[in-house]
Amino acid sequence: MSSEVKNFIDKIQKNDNAGAGEAFKDALRAKVGDALDNHRKDVASTMFSGTPGQTTPEAVPHSDPKPEVAGTGTFTQDGQVVPTGADAVADTGTADVTQNAGE
């Protein structure tokens, strides 16, 4: 029997209810503290070594496909894109980037 529990019982026998309440809290703290310390030691001993029978989950491949890259290019002084690389193809598409004043 721990000294905290013995102290708790002694206070109950003396009808010291307030003291018994504090002794009970001390006994409970000691018991929970010891249990936590034991569990901490168990976790620390198996943290990096693993436990027998425990499997490591496999990595799941990324679900989104990689986007296709149309081609590479460099910008000229006037803002045009000049295709570069072995598969370079000039893009002749145009886009309207003007803003409408009425909208």
C-alpha atoms as an extended CHARMM CRD file, in Angstrom:
* protein
*
       103  EXT
         1         1  MET       CA              0.0000000000        0.0000000000        0.0000000000  PROA      1               0.0000000000
         2         2  SER       CA              1.3750000000        3.3870000000       -0.9580000000  PROA      2               0.0000000000
         3         3  SER       CA              1.9650000000        6.1270000000        1.5730000000  PROA      3               0.0000000000
         4         4  GLU       CA             -0.7140000000        8.2850000000       -0.0880000000  PROA      4               0.0000000000
         5         5  VAL       CA             -3.3860000000        5.6100000000        0.4010000000  PROA      5               0.0000000000
         6         6  LYS       CA             -2.2510000000        4.9960000000        3.9910000000  PROA      6               0.0000000000
         7         7  ASN       CA             -2.4990000000        8.7440000000        4.6600000000  PROA      7               0.0000000000
         8         8  PHE       CA             -6.0270000000        8.7580000000        3.1580000000  PROA      8               0.0000000000
         9         9  ILE       CA             -7.1660000000        5.8920000000        5.4090000000  PROA      9               0.0000000000
        10        10  ASP       CA             -5.6340000000        7.5110000000        8.5010000000  PROA      10              0.0000000000
        11        11  LYS       CA             -7.4990000000       10.7780000000        7.8290000000  PROA      11              0.0000000000
        12        12  ILE       CA            -10.8110000000        8.9340000000        7.3840000000  PROA      12              0.0000000000
        13        13  GLN       CA            -10.2930000000        7.1260000000       10.7210000000  PROA      13              0.0000000000
        14        14  LYS       CA             -9.7030000000       10.4920000000       12.4270000000  PROA      14              0.0000000000
        15        15  ASN       CA            -12.9100000000       11.9300000000       10.8300000000  PROA      15              0.0000000000
        16        16  ASP       CA            -10.8270000000       14.5700000000        9.0100000000  PROA      16              0.0000000000
        17        17  ASN       CA            -12.9890000000       14.7060000000        5.8900000000  PROA      17              0.0000000000
        18        18  ALA       CA            -11.2980000000       17.7510000000        4.3630000000  PROA      18              0.0000000000
        19        19  GLY       CA             -7.8790000000       16.2110000000        4.8920000000  PROA      19              0.0000000000
        20        20  ALA       CA             -9.1450000000       12.8650000000        3.5730000000  PROA      20              0.0000000000
        21        21  GLY       CA            -10.3430000000       14.6070000000        0.4030000000  PROA      21              0.0000000000
        22        22  GLU       CA             -6.9040000000       16.0940000000       -0.1660000000  PROA      22              0.0000000000
        23        23  ALA       CA             -5.2150000000       12.7770000000        0.6520000000  PROA      23              0.0000000000
        24        24  PHE       CA             -7.5210000000       11.0270000000       -1.8420000000  PROA      24              0.0000000000
        25        25  LYS       CA             -6.5610000000       13.5440000000       -4.5420000000  PROA      25              0.0000000000
        26        26  ASP       CA             -2.8670000000       13.0010000000       -3.7440000000  PROA      26              0.0000000000
        27        27  ALA       CA             -3.2820000000        9.2240000000       -3.9610000000  PROA      27              0.0000000000
        28        28  LEU       CA             -5.1390000000        9.4990000000       -7.2530000000  PROA      28              0.0000000000
        29        29  ARG       CA             -2.4890000000       11.8560000000       -8.6850000000  PROA      29              0.0000000000
        30        30  ALA       CA              0.2700000000        9.4360000000       -7.7070000000  PROA      30              0.0000000000
        31        31  LYS       CA             -1.5590000000        6.4570000000       -9.2340000000  PROA      31              0.0000000000
        32        32  VAL       CA             -2.3470000000        8.2480000000      -12.5100000000  PROA      32              0.0000000000
        33        33  GLY       CA              1.1860000000        9.6780000000      -12.6600000000  PROA      33              0.0000000000
        34        34  ASP       CA              2.7100000000        6.2180000000      -12.2750000000  PROA      34              0.0000000000
        35        35  ALA       CA              0.4290000000        4.7910000000      -14.9780000000  PROA      35              0.0000000000
        36        36  LEU       CA              1.3010000000        7.6340000000      -17.3590000000  PROA      36              0.0000000000
        37        37  ASP       CA              4.9990000000        7.1750000000      -16.6880000000  PROA      37              0.0000000000
        38        38  ASN       CA              4.7770000000        3.4500000000      -17.4450000000  PROA      38              0.0000000000
        39        39  HSD       CA              2.8430000000        4.0980000000      -20.6600000000  PROA      39              0.0000000000
        40        40  ARG       CA              5.3500000000        6.8020000000      -21.6690000000  PROA      40              0.0000000000
        41        41  LYS       CA              8.1780000000        4.2710000000      -21.2830000000  PROA      41              0.0000000000
        42        42  ASP       CA              6.2950000000        1.7230000000      -23.4230000000  PROA      42              0.0000000000
        43        43  VAL       CA              5.6610000000        4.2600000000      -26.1820000000  PROA      43              0.0000000000
        44        44  ALA       CA              9.2600000000        5.4870000000      -26.1160000000  PROA      44              0.0000000000
        45        45  SER       CA             10.6400000000        1.9630000000      -26.4160000000  PROA      45              0.0000000000
        46        46  THR       CA              8.5620000000        1.1420000000      -29.5170000000  PROA      46              0.0000000000
        47        47  MET       CA              8.3120000000        4.5640000000      -31.1560000000  PROA      47              0.0000000000
        48        48  PHE       CA             10.9870000000        4.1090000000      -33.8140000000  PROA      48              0.0000000000
        49        49  SER       CA             11.5260000000        0.3670000000      -33.7480000000  PROA      49              0.0000000000
        50        50  GLY       CA              7.9010000000       -0.5970000000      -34.3740000000  PROA      50              0.0000000000
        51        51  THR       CA              6.0930000000       -3.5210000000      -32.8540000000  PROA      51              0.0000000000
        52        52  PRO       CA              5.9210000000       -7.0660000000      -34.1810000000  PROA      52              0.0000000000
        53        53  GLY       CA              2.8310000000       -7.7130000000      -36.2850000000  PROA      53              0.0000000000
        54        54  GLN       CA              2.3040000000       -4.0570000000      -37.0980000000  PROA      54              0.0000000000
        55        55  THR       CA              2.4850000000       -3.2370000000      -40.8010000000  PROA      55              0.0000000000
        56        56  THR       CA              3.4500000000        0.0600000000      -42.3310000000  PROA      56              0.0000000000
        57        57  PRO       CA              0.7470000000        1.4320000000      -44.6430000000  PROA      57              0.0000000000
        58        58  GLU       CA              1.6580000000        1.7050000000      -48.3070000000  PROA      58              0.0000000000
        59        59  ALA       CA              1.7490000000        5.1220000000      -49.9150000000  PROA      59              0.0000000000
        60        60  VAL       CA             -1.2100000000        5.8460000000      -52.1880000000  PROA      60              0.0000000000
        61        61  PRO       CA             -0.3840000000        7.3640000000      -55.5640000000  PROA      61              0.0000000000
        62        62  HSD       CA             -1.6310000000       10.8790000000      -56.1840000000  PROA      62              0.0000000000
        63        63  SER       CA             -5.1380000000       10.7750000000      -57.6510000000  PROA      63              0.0000000000
        64        64  ASP       CA             -4.8910000000       13.7690000000      -59.9910000000  PROA      64              0.0000000000
        65        65  PRO       CA             -3.1420000000       13.2230000000      -63.3160000000  PROA      65              0.0000000000
        66        66  LYS       CA             -0.3310000000       15.5540000000      -64.2410000000  PROA      66              0.0000000000
        67        67  PRO       CA             -1.3930000000       18.3070000000      -66.6370000000  PROA      67              0.0000000000
        68        68  GLU       CA             -0.0640000000       18.2130000000      -70.1660000000  PROA      68              0.0000000000
        69        69  VAL       CA              2.3910000000       20.9370000000      -70.9790000000  PROA      69              0.0000000000
        70        70  ALA       CA              1.8060000000       22.4600000000      -74.4070000000  PROA      70              0.0000000000
        71        71  GLY       CA              5.3910000000       23.5190000000      -74.8850000000  PROA      71              0.0000000000
        72        72  THR       CA              8.0890000000       25.7460000000      -73.5530000000  PROA      72              0.0000000000
        73        73  GLY       CA              9.0210000000       29.1780000000      -74.7160000000  PROA      73              0.0000000000
        74        74  THR       CA             10.6950000000       32.4310000000      -73.8580000000  PROA      74              0.0000000000
        75        75  PHE       CA              9.3790000000       35.9760000000      -73.8860000000  PROA      75              0.0000000000
        76        76  THR       CA             10.7600000000       38.5470000000      -76.3060000000  PROA      76              0.0000000000
        77        77  GLN       CA             11.1700000000       42.2550000000      -75.5910000000  PROA      77              0.0000000000
        78        78  ASP       CA              7.7670000000       43.0520000000      -77.1220000000  PROA      78              0.0000000000
        79        79  GLY       CA              5.9330000000       40.3850000000      -75.0550000000  PROA      79              0.0000000000
        80        80  GLN       CA              5.6790000000       37.6600000000      -77.6930000000  PROA      80              0.0000000000
        81        81  VAL       CA              6.3920000000       34.0310000000      -76.8280000000  PROA      81              0.0000000000
        82        82  VAL       CA              9.0270000000       32.2870000000      -78.9280000000  PROA      82              0.0000000000
        83        83  PRO       CA              8.8160000000       28.4640000000      -78.7410000000  PROA      83              0.0000000000
        84        84  THR       CA             11.9630000000       26.6380000000      -77.6380000000  PROA      84              0.0000000000
        85        85  GLY       CA             12.9850000000       23.0160000000      -77.3260000000  PROA      85              0.0000000000
        86        86  ALA       CA             12.9930000000       19.9920000000      -79.6560000000  PROA      86              0.0000000000
        87        87  ASP       CA              9.2000000000       19.8120000000      -80.0300000000  PROA      87              0.0000000000
        88        88  ALA       CA              8.6640000000       23.5730000000      -80.2910000000  PROA      88              0.0000000000
        89        89  VAL       CA              5.6130000000       24.5840000000      -82.3000000000  PROA      89              0.0000000000
        90        90  ALA       CA              4.5320000000       28.1520000000      -82.7310000000  PROA      90              0.0000000000
        91        91  ASP       CA              1.0160000000       28.7710000000      -81.3740000000  PROA      91              0.0000000000
        92        92  THR       CA             -1.0250000000       30.9370000000      -83.7060000000  PROA      92              0.0000000000
        93        93  GLY       CA             -4.0180000000       31.2260000000      -81.3890000000  PROA      93              0.0000000000
        94        94  THR       CA             -5.1470000000       34.6410000000      -80.2350000000  PROA      94              0.0000000000
        95        95  ALA       CA             -7.0770000000       35.7390000000      -77.2040000000  PROA      95              0.0000000000
        96        96  ASP       CA             -9.1830000000       38.8470000000      -76.6860000000  PROA      96              0.0000000000
        97        97  VAL       CA             -7.8780000000       40.4510000000      -73.5230000000  PROA      97              0.0000000000
        98        98  THR       CA             -9.5870000000       43.8080000000      -73.8590000000  PROA      98              0.0000000000
        99        99  GLN       CA            -12.0870000000       44.8800000000      -71.2390000000  PROA      99              0.0000000000
       100       100  ASN       CA            -15.6010000000       45.8250000000      -72.2360000000  PROA      100             0.0000000000
       101       101  ALA       CA            -16.5030000000       49.2630000000      -70.8830000000  PROA      101             0.0000000000
       102       102  GLY       CA            -20.2340000000       48.5120000000      -70.6710000000  PROA      102             0.0000000000
       103       103  GLU       CA            -19.9760000000       45.4820000000      -68.3820000000  PROA      103             0.0000000000
